[in-house]
Amino acid sequence: MRRPSAPACAAALAIAAFTPAQAQTHSTGSGQAWPDKPLKLVVSFAPGGVHDTLARVLQPRLTEALGQPIVIENRPGAGGNIAAEAVAKSAPDGYTFLVASEAIATNKYLYGKLAYDPYKDLAPVAKLADYPMALIANPAVPARDVKELIALARAKPGSLSYGSAGIGASGHLAGELLNSAEGIQIVHVPYKGGAPALADLVAGRIQVMFLSVSLSAPQVKQGRIKALAVTGAERSDKLPGVPTAAEQGFPGVQALLFSSLLAPVATPEPVIRRMNAETVKALRAPDVEKRLDELGAVPAPSSPEEFAAILKRDGEVWGKLIREKNIRAD
């Protein structure tokens, strides 16, 4: 017998740490093969958004692969907590799953009292897709890259402001991480969504913000804003001439939106594995990849262990920042 590799052992430990009860149950409890009835995907956001659209792109693929209808239920509100709580309290029988955003890793720290613990009551199934972000600025800002923006902020503390889609949103946390890492003070201005923040950036009422590449790129191409950096690990084909923050010497400048799939903790491991396998297969289908590209998404299929490790890392990074900055979303 071959001994498992060190990465495989580490991944197994990561998912065990995130979902301590999952390995204890290996049966649906019905004695019947899974699935034998329709499955439900509970989406944390309203119809029409990127997470909902992604769920609907996967829906026919999963229906065909599993041989059962996939019902999509939208339960928006409270930064994704309404849907997450509903799924966390559902029976762990393999018929209810959660489609969540990156907030699943941070809400525990942003909200004072949750009726569920995302790290104890939900089991990672797979990461689905990333939505790369860009650090963008009004054309009047005299900075061409991250280094020049930081220099400008240091020279004039408090004179620059950045917008976000709201308290605790990815763009807000990214701005606070930049402030903290570089010892600068760019003032946060929260909005009720990314669109009004972008409108004020174009108008010059705020100077910078972190925004998804899919929303940023058209404005950059029209010359209404400029992109200083892409915050993902790689350059975006939608902004090919814009280097990443890491390329510019600032690997700590991070901001990323993503979609993910989770289940109630104690969902049988064979169910988790099968759902993961079919989801990963669907994400790698050429037509799905094409549709995701149109949404500004990059497929990011993962194993349950890999996704658990991502959530653990994100919780540590952003949780520390949220506590230090005393950021509250409730």
C-alpha positions as CSV (number, residue, x, y, z in Angstrom):
1,M,0.0,0.0,0.0
2,R,1.2,3.5,-0.8
3,R,1.3,6.1,1.9
4,P,-0.8,9.2,1.3
5,S,1.1,12.3,0.3
6,A,1.6,15.2,2.7
7,P,-0.8,17.5,0.8
8,A,-3.5,14.8,0.8
9,C,-3.1,14.4,4.6
10,A,-3.2,18.2,5.1
11,A,-6.3,18.5,3.0
12,A,-8.1,15.7,4.9
13,L,-7.2,17.4,8.2
14,A,-8.5,20.7,6.8
15,I,-12.0,19.4,6.0
16,A,-12.1,17.5,9.3
17,A,-11.3,20.7,11.2
18,F,-14.0,22.7,9.3
19,T,-16.7,20.0,9.5
20,P,-16.0,17.9,12.6
21,A,-19.3,15.9,12.5
22,Q,-19.3,15.2,8.8
23,A,-17.3,12.0,8.9
24,Q,-19.5,10.5,11.6
25,T,-22.5,9.9,9.2
26,H,-22.2,7.8,6.1
27,S,-25.9,7.1,5.3
28,T,-28.8,9.1,4.2
29,G,-30.8,7.4,6.9
30,S,-33.4,6.2,4.4
31,G,-31.7,3.0,3.3
32,Q,-32.3,4.1,-0.3
33,A,-29.9,5.1,-2.9
34,W,-29.2,8.8,-3.2
35,P,-30.7,10.8,-4.7
36,D,-34.3,9.4,-4.9
37,K,-36.2,12.7,-4.9
38,P,-35.6,16.4,-6.0
39,L,-32.7,18.4,-4.5
40,K,-32.8,22.0,-3.5
41,L,-30.2,24.7,-4.0
42,V,-30.8,27.6,-1.6
43,V,-29.2,30.7,-3.1
44,S,-28.2,33.5,-0.6
45,F,-29.1,36.3,-3.0
46,A,-31.9,37.5,-5.2
47,P,-32.7,36.2,-8.7
48,G,-30.6,37.8,-11.5
49,G,-27.4,38.2,-9.5
50,V,-24.1,36.4,-10.3
51,H,-24.6,33.7,-7.7
52,D,-28.2,33.0,-8.8
53,T,-27.2,33.0,-12.4
54,L,-24.4,30.5,-11.7
55,A,-26.8,28.2,-9.9
56,R,-29.1,28.3,-12.9
57,V,-26.2,27.5,-15.2
58,L,-25.4,24.4,-13.2
59,Q,-29.0,23.4,-12.7
60,P,-29.6,21.5,-15.9
61,R,-26.2,19.8,-15.7
62,L,-26.7,18.6,-12.2
63,T,-30.3,17.5,-13.0
64,E,-29.0,15.3,-15.8
65,A,-26.1,13.9,-13.9
66,L,-28.1,13.1,-10.7
67,G,-31.3,12.0,-12.4
68,Q,-33.4,14.2,-10.2
69,P,-34.9,17.7,-10.6
70,I,-32.9,20.6,-9.0
71,V,-35.1,23.2,-7.4
72,I,-33.6,26.7,-6.9
73,E,-34.9,28.7,-3.9
74,N,-33.7,32.3,-3.5
75,R,-33.5,33.5,0.1
76,P,-31.7,36.9,0.1
77,G,-31.0,39.1,3.0
78,A,-28.7,39.8,5.9
79,G,-25.6,39.4,3.9
80,G,-26.4,35.8,3.0
81,N,-27.2,34.8,6.6
82,I,-30.9,34.1,6.0
83,A,-30.2,31.4,3.5
84,A,-27.1,30.1,5.3
85,E,-29.1,29.7,8.6
86,A,-31.9,27.9,6.8
87,V,-29.6,25.4,5.2
88,A,-27.5,24.9,8.4
89,K,-30.8,24.0,10.2
90,S,-32.0,21.7,7.5
91,A,-31.9,17.9,7.7
92,P,-28.4,16.6,6.7
93,D,-30.0,14.1,4.3
94,G,-28.3,15.2,1.1
95,Y,-31.2,17.1,-0.4
96,T,-30.5,20.7,0.6
97,F,-27.5,22.7,-0.4
98,L,-26.4,26.3,-0.1
99,V,-25.0,28.5,-2.9
100,A,-23.1,31.2,-1.0
101,S,-20.7,34.0,-1.6
102,E,-17.3,34.8,0.0
103,A,-19.3,36.2,2.9
104,I,-19.7,32.7,4.2
105,A,-16.1,33.1,5.5
106,T,-16.5,36.5,7.1
107,N,-20.1,36.8,8.5
108,K,-19.2,35.1,11.7
109,Y,-16.9,38.0,12.5
110,L,-19.1,40.8,11.0
111,Y,-22.3,40.0,12.8
112,G,-22.5,40.0,16.6
113,K,-25.0,37.2,17.0
114,L,-25.7,34.5,14.4
115,A,-28.2,31.7,14.9
116,Y,-25.7,29.4,13.2
117,D,-21.9,29.0,13.0
118,P,-20.7,28.8,9.4
119,Y,-17.6,26.9,10.4
120,K,-19.4,24.3,12.5
121,D,-22.9,24.0,11.0
122,L,-22.0,23.8,7.3
123,A,-19.9,21.3,5.3
124,P,-17.9,22.5,2.4
125,V,-18.8,20.8,-0.9
126,A,-16.9,22.9,-3.5
127,K,-15.7,26.3,-4.5
128,L,-17.5,27.1,-7.7
129,A,-16.1,30.3,-9.3
130,D,-14.0,33.4,-8.6
131,Y,-15.0,36.9,-9.7
132,P,-11.7,38.8,-10.1
133,M,-11.6,42.4,-8.8
134,A,-9.7,45.5,-9.7
135,L,-8.5,48.5,-7.8
136,I,-9.9,51.4,-9.9
137,A,-9.7,55.2,-9.7
138,N,-11.2,58.3,-11.1
139,P,-9.1,59.6,-14.0
140,A,-8.3,62.8,-12.1
141,V,-6.4,60.9,-9.3
142,P,-2.7,61.5,-10.0
143,A,-1.7,57.8,-9.5
144,R,-1.0,55.3,-12.2
145,D,-0.5,52.2,-10.1
146,V,-0.6,50.9,-6.5
147,K,2.7,52.4,-5.5
148,E,1.7,55.9,-6.6
149,L,-1.7,55.6,-4.9
150,I,-0.1,54.7,-1.6
151,A,2.4,57.5,-1.9
152,L,-0.4,60.0,-2.6
153,A,-2.4,58.7,0.4
154,R,0.7,59.0,2.7
155,A,1.4,62.6,1.5
156,K,-2.2,63.6,2.1
157,P,-3.7,61.5,4.9
158,G,-7.5,61.4,4.8
159,S,-7.8,63.3,1.6
160,L,-8.7,60.3,-0.5
161,S,-11.9,58.2,-0.1
162,Y,-12.9,54.8,-1.4
163,G,-16.4,53.4,-2.0
164,S,-17.9,50.0,-1.4
165,A,-21.2,48.1,-1.7
166,G,-21.6,48.4,2.0
167,I,-20.2,47.7,5.5
168,G,-18.5,44.3,5.4
169,A,-18.6,43.9,1.6
170,S,-15.5,42.6,-0.1
171,G,-14.6,46.0,-1.4
172,H,-14.8,47.5,2.1
173,L,-12.6,44.8,3.6
174,A,-10.1,45.1,0.7
175,G,-9.8,48.8,1.3
176,E,-9.3,48.3,5.1
177,L,-6.6,45.7,4.3
178,L,-4.8,48.1,2.1
179,N,-5.0,50.8,4.8
180,S,-3.8,48.4,7.5
181,A,-0.9,46.9,5.4
182,E,0.5,50.2,4.2
183,G,-0.3,52.4,7.2
184,I,-2.4,54.8,5.2
185,Q,-5.8,56.4,5.7
186,I,-8.1,56.3,2.7
187,V,-11.6,57.0,4.1
188,H,-14.3,54.5,3.5
189,V,-17.7,55.6,2.1
190,P,-20.3,52.8,2.1
191,Y,-23.1,52.6,-0.5
192,K,-26.1,50.5,-0.9
193,G,-24.6,48.5,-3.7
194,G,-21.7,48.6,-6.1
195,A,-23.6,50.5,-8.9
196,P,-24.1,53.8,-6.9
197,A,-20.6,53.7,-5.7
198,L,-19.3,53.3,-9.2
199,A,-21.5,56.2,-10.3
200,D,-19.9,58.5,-7.7
201,L,-16.4,57.3,-8.6
202,V,-17.0,58.3,-12.3
203,A,-18.4,61.6,-11.0
204,G,-15.3,62.2,-8.9
205,R,-17.2,62.3,-5.5
206,I,-15.0,59.4,-4.4
207,Q,-11.5,58.7,-5.7
208,V,-11.0,54.9,-5.7
209,M,-12.7,51.6,-5.0
210,F,-12.3,47.8,-5.4
211,L,-14.9,46.5,-7.9
212,S,-15.4,43.3,-9.9
213,V,-13.5,43.2,-13.2
214,S,-16.7,42.5,-15.1
215,L,-18.2,45.8,-14.0
216,S,-14.9,47.7,-14.1
217,A,-13.7,46.7,-17.6
218,P,-16.4,48.4,-19.7
219,Q,-15.8,51.7,-17.8
220,V,-12.1,51.5,-18.2
221,K,-12.3,50.9,-21.9
222,Q,-14.5,53.9,-22.2
223,G,-12.0,56.0,-20.3
224,R,-14.4,56.9,-17.6
225,I,-12.2,55.3,-14.9
226,K,-8.7,53.8,-14.8
227,A,-7.5,50.5,-13.4
228,L,-4.5,50.6,-11.1
229,A,-4.3,46.8,-10.5
230,V,-6.1,43.5,-10.6
231,T,-6.3,41.9,-7.2
232,G,-6.4,38.2,-8.2
233,A,-3.4,35.9,-8.6
234,E,-3.4,36.3,-12.4
235,R,-4.2,39.1,-14.8
236,S,-7.7,39.3,-16.2
237,D,-8.3,38.8,-19.9
238,K,-10.8,41.6,-19.7
239,L,-8.1,44.0,-18.5
240,P,-5.0,42.4,-20.1
241,G,-2.8,45.4,-19.8
242,V,-3.4,45.8,-16.1
243,P,-0.8,44.1,-13.8
244,T,-1.8,42.4,-10.6
245,A,-1.1,44.0,-7.3
246,A,1.4,41.2,-6.6
247,E,3.3,41.9,-9.8
248,Q,3.6,45.5,-8.6
249,G,5.2,44.3,-5.3
250,F,2.0,44.4,-3.2
251,P,0.9,40.8,-2.7
252,G,-1.0,41.8,0.4
253,V,-3.5,43.8,-1.6
254,Q,-6.3,41.2,-1.8
255,A,-9.9,41.3,-2.8
256,L,-11.9,38.5,-4.4
257,L,-15.5,37.5,-4.8
258,F,-16.5,33.9,-5.2
259,S,-19.4,31.5,-5.3
260,S,-19.5,28.3,-3.4
261,L,-21.5,25.2,-2.5
262,L,-22.1,23.9,1.0
263,A,-24.4,21.5,2.8
264,P,-25.7,21.0,6.4
265,V,-23.0,19.5,8.6
266,A,-23.3,15.7,9.0
267,T,-24.5,15.3,5.4
268,P,-23.2,11.8,4.5
269,E,-19.7,11.9,3.1
270,P,-20.6,9.8,0.0
271,V,-23.2,12.4,-0.8
272,I,-20.7,15.2,-0.4
273,R,-18.3,13.4,-2.7
274,R,-20.8,12.7,-5.4
275,M,-22.2,16.2,-5.4
276,N,-18.6,17.5,-5.6
277,A,-17.7,15.3,-8.5
278,E,-20.8,16.2,-10.5
279,T,-20.4,19.9,-9.8
280,V,-16.7,19.9,-10.8
281,K,-17.6,18.0,-14.0
282,A,-20.3,20.6,-14.8
283,L,-17.9,23.5,-14.2
284,R,-15.4,22.1,-16.6
285,A,-17.9,21.7,-19.4
286,P,-17.0,24.1,-22.3
287,D,-20.4,25.6,-22.6
288,V,-20.5,26.3,-18.8
289,E,-17.0,27.9,-19.0
290,K,-18.2,30.1,-21.8
291,R,-21.2,31.3,-19.9
292,L,-19.2,32.0,-16.8
293,D,-16.7,34.0,-18.8
294,E,-19.7,36.1,-20.0
295,L,-20.5,36.7,-16.3
296,G,-17.0,37.8,-15.6
297,A,-16.4,34.6,-13.6
298,V,-13.5,32.2,-13.6
299,P,-14.4,28.5,-12.8
300,A,-12.6,27.5,-9.6
301,P,-13.7,23.9,-9.0
302,S,-12.2,22.4,-5.8
303,S,-12.4,19.3,-3.7
304,P,-14.2,19.6,-0.3
305,E,-10.8,19.6,1.4
306,E,-9.4,22.3,-0.7
307,F,-12.5,24.5,-0.2
308,A,-12.3,23.9,3.6
309,A,-8.7,25.1,3.6
310,I,-9.7,28.2,1.6
311,L,-12.5,29.0,4.1
312,K,-10.1,28.5,7.0
313,R,-7.5,30.7,5.6
314,D,-10.0,33.5,4.6
315,G,-11.5,33.3,8.0
316,E,-8.2,33.8,9.7
317,V,-7.1,36.7,7.4
318,W,-10.3,38.6,7.3
319,G,-11.4,37.8,10.8
320,K,-8.2,39.3,12.2
321,L,-8.7,42.4,10.2
322,I,-12.4,42.7,11.2
323,R,-11.5,42.4,14.8
324,E,-8.7,44.9,14.6
325,K,-10.8,47.5,12.8
326,N,-13.9,46.7,14.8
327,I,-16.0,46.4,11.7
328,R,-19.7,45.5,12.4
329,A,-22.3,44.8,9.7
330,D,-25.3,44.5,12.1
